[in-house]
Amino acid sequence: MKRHYFLLTSGLFLIHQTLSAQEHVAHSTTNLGTEQIFGLLEMPFLAIALIFSFLTATRLKGGKFGSGMTLLAWGFVVMALGHLHMQIAHIFDYNIFKNIFGDTFGNYIWFVALILTWGLSALGFFKIYKASKI
């Protein structure tokens, strides 16, 4: 079981590199604008959501609710990494993954990362929904 979590964690760690392939205009300024400040303010809340989603999944100790919450938590990990990447791109005008993977392959990887986030979240909510039906 721990090996499964290690492989999943390693895979998600590698996927975070793909999240920079999205196309957007980044601004490099010496002063942080309102957009950048609000973007940075969301990061602590994403960290809190990650912490409590994994704490909740652990407390539920598996089962139908726990497995659904675990899927949601991993979906939040991919989402948080994507938001972190976007903030780096906006503030420092440096797109990490576009520089690593190039324009074309980076866009494909970005698409896979989006699908992974949405898929993990949807599957987690579906499992919780099925478990809550009486």
VENLINTA-V114219 format. One record per residue. N is the residue number from 1. RES is the residue in one small letter. SS is DSSP state (h for helix, s for strand, l for the rest). PHI is phi in degrees with one decimal (* if undefined). OMEGA is omega in whole degrees, -180 to 180 (* if undefined). Layout:
BEGIN
n=N res=RES ss=SS phi=PHI omega=OMEGA
n=N res=RES ss=SS phi=PHI omega=OMEGA
END
This chain:
BEGIN
n=1 res=m ss=l phi=* omega=180
n=2 res=k ss=h phi=-66.7 omega=178
n=3 res=r ss=h phi=-65.2 omega=178
n=4 res=h ss=h phi=-61.3 omega=179
n=5 res=y ss=h phi=-65.1 omega=178
n=6 res=f ss=h phi=-63.7 omega=180
n=7 res=l ss=h phi=-65.8 omega=179
n=8 res=l ss=h phi=-64.9 omega=178
n=9 res=t ss=h phi=-63.8 omega=179
n=10 res=s ss=h phi=-62.6 omega=178
n=11 res=g ss=h phi=-63.0 omega=178
n=12 res=l ss=h phi=-68.8 omega=176
n=13 res=f ss=h phi=-63.3 omega=179
n=14 res=l ss=h phi=-72.3 omega=-179
n=15 res=i ss=h phi=-67.7 omega=-179
n=16 res=h ss=h phi=-60.8 omega=177
n=17 res=q ss=h phi=-69.9 omega=-178
n=18 res=t ss=h phi=-81.5 omega=-173
n=19 res=l ss=h phi=-72.1 omega=-179
n=20 res=s ss=h phi=-86.2 omega=-175
n=21 res=a ss=h phi=-78.4 omega=-179
n=22 res=q ss=l phi=-69.3 omega=-180
n=23 res=e ss=l phi=-93.0 omega=173
n=24 res=h ss=l phi=-159.5 omega=-179
n=25 res=v ss=l phi=-92.3 omega=179
n=26 res=a ss=l phi=-101.1 omega=-179
n=27 res=h ss=l phi=-113.3 omega=177
n=28 res=s ss=l phi=-109.7 omega=179
n=29 res=t ss=l phi=-129.0 omega=178
n=30 res=t ss=l phi=-77.8 omega=179
n=31 res=n ss=l phi=-102.2 omega=177
n=32 res=l ss=l phi=-80.4 omega=177
n=33 res=g ss=l phi=-87.5 omega=-179
n=34 res=t ss=h phi=-60.0 omega=-180
n=35 res=e ss=h phi=-60.7 omega=-180
n=36 res=q ss=h phi=-68.7 omega=-180
n=37 res=i ss=h phi=-64.6 omega=179
n=38 res=f ss=h phi=-66.0 omega=176
n=39 res=g ss=h phi=-63.2 omega=178
n=40 res=l ss=h phi=-70.4 omega=180
n=41 res=l ss=h phi=-67.5 omega=179
n=42 res=e ss=h phi=-75.0 omega=-176
n=43 res=m ss=h phi=-61.8 omega=177
n=44 res=p ss=h phi=-62.6 omega=179
n=45 res=f ss=h phi=-70.3 omega=174
n=46 res=l ss=h phi=-64.5 omega=178
n=47 res=a ss=h phi=-63.7 omega=178
n=48 res=i ss=h phi=-63.8 omega=178
n=49 res=a ss=h phi=-62.0 omega=178
n=50 res=l ss=h phi=-62.7 omega=-178
n=51 res=i ss=h phi=-59.9 omega=-177
n=52 res=f ss=h phi=-72.4 omega=177
n=53 res=s ss=h phi=-67.9 omega=177
n=54 res=f ss=h phi=-71.3 omega=176
n=55 res=l ss=h phi=-62.4 omega=179
n=56 res=t ss=h phi=-65.6 omega=179
n=57 res=a ss=h phi=-61.9 omega=179
n=58 res=t ss=h phi=-67.3 omega=-179
n=59 res=r ss=h phi=-66.5 omega=179
n=60 res=l ss=l phi=-74.8 omega=173
n=61 res=k ss=l phi=52.9 omega=178
n=62 res=g ss=l phi=76.4 omega=-177
n=63 res=g ss=h phi=70.3 omega=-177
n=64 res=k ss=h phi=-69.3 omega=179
n=65 res=f ss=h phi=-68.5 omega=-179
n=66 res=g ss=h phi=-63.7 omega=179
n=67 res=s ss=h phi=-68.2 omega=176
n=68 res=g ss=h phi=-65.6 omega=179
n=69 res=m ss=h phi=-68.4 omega=177
n=70 res=t ss=h phi=-63.9 omega=177
n=71 res=l ss=h phi=-62.6 omega=177
n=72 res=l ss=h phi=-61.3 omega=-179
n=73 res=a ss=h phi=-61.3 omega=179
n=74 res=w ss=h phi=-68.5 omega=174
n=75 res=g ss=h phi=-63.3 omega=177
n=76 res=f ss=h phi=-66.6 omega=178
n=77 res=v ss=h phi=-63.0 omega=-179
n=78 res=v ss=h phi=-63.8 omega=179
n=79 res=m ss=h phi=-64.4 omega=-180
n=80 res=a ss=h phi=-63.7 omega=177
n=81 res=l ss=h phi=-64.7 omega=176
n=82 res=g ss=h phi=-64.5 omega=178
n=83 res=h ss=h phi=-67.3 omega=177
n=84 res=l ss=h phi=-61.8 omega=178
n=85 res=h ss=h phi=-62.1 omega=-180
n=86 res=m ss=h phi=-61.8 omega=180
n=87 res=q ss=h phi=-66.5 omega=177
n=88 res=i ss=h phi=-62.1 omega=180
n=89 res=a ss=h phi=-66.4 omega=-179
n=90 res=h ss=h phi=-70.2 omega=-174
n=91 res=i ss=h phi=-81.7 omega=-174
n=92 res=f ss=h phi=-100.6 omega=-179
n=93 res=d ss=l phi=55.0 omega=-179
n=94 res=y ss=l phi=-135.0 omega=-180
n=95 res=n ss=l phi=-95.8 omega=-172
n=96 res=i ss=h phi=-57.3 omega=-172
n=97 res=f ss=h phi=-78.2 omega=174
n=98 res=k ss=h phi=-65.0 omega=178
n=99 res=n ss=h phi=-71.9 omega=-179
n=100 res=i ss=h phi=-79.3 omega=-171
n=101 res=f ss=h phi=-101.7 omega=-177
n=102 res=g ss=l phi=88.1 omega=-174
n=103 res=d ss=h phi=-66.2 omega=-172
n=104 res=t ss=h phi=-69.8 omega=-177
n=105 res=f ss=h phi=-65.4 omega=177
n=106 res=g ss=h phi=-61.5 omega=178
n=107 res=n ss=h phi=-66.0 omega=177
n=108 res=y ss=h phi=-64.0 omega=-180
n=109 res=i ss=h phi=-66.5 omega=177
n=110 res=w ss=h phi=-60.7 omega=179
n=111 res=f ss=h phi=-62.2 omega=179
n=112 res=v ss=h phi=-63.5 omega=180
n=113 res=a ss=h phi=-64.7 omega=177
n=114 res=l ss=h phi=-62.8 omega=180
n=115 res=i ss=h phi=-62.4 omega=179
n=116 res=l ss=h phi=-62.8 omega=178
n=117 res=t ss=h phi=-61.4 omega=-179
n=118 res=w ss=h phi=-65.4 omega=-179
n=119 res=g ss=h phi=-65.3 omega=179
n=120 res=l ss=h phi=-62.9 omega=179
n=121 res=s ss=h phi=-65.2 omega=-179
n=122 res=a ss=h phi=-63.6 omega=180
n=123 res=l ss=h phi=-65.4 omega=177
n=124 res=g ss=h phi=-63.0 omega=178
n=125 res=f ss=h phi=-63.5 omega=179
n=126 res=f ss=h phi=-64.3 omega=179
n=127 res=k ss=h phi=-63.5 omega=178
n=128 res=i ss=h phi=-65.8 omega=178
n=129 res=y ss=h phi=-61.4 omega=180
n=130 res=k ss=h phi=-63.6 omega=-179
n=131 res=a ss=h phi=-70.6 omega=-177
n=132 res=s ss=h phi=-84.9 omega=179
n=133 res=k ss=l phi=-71.6 omega=179
n=134 res=i ss=l phi=-116.0 omega=*
END
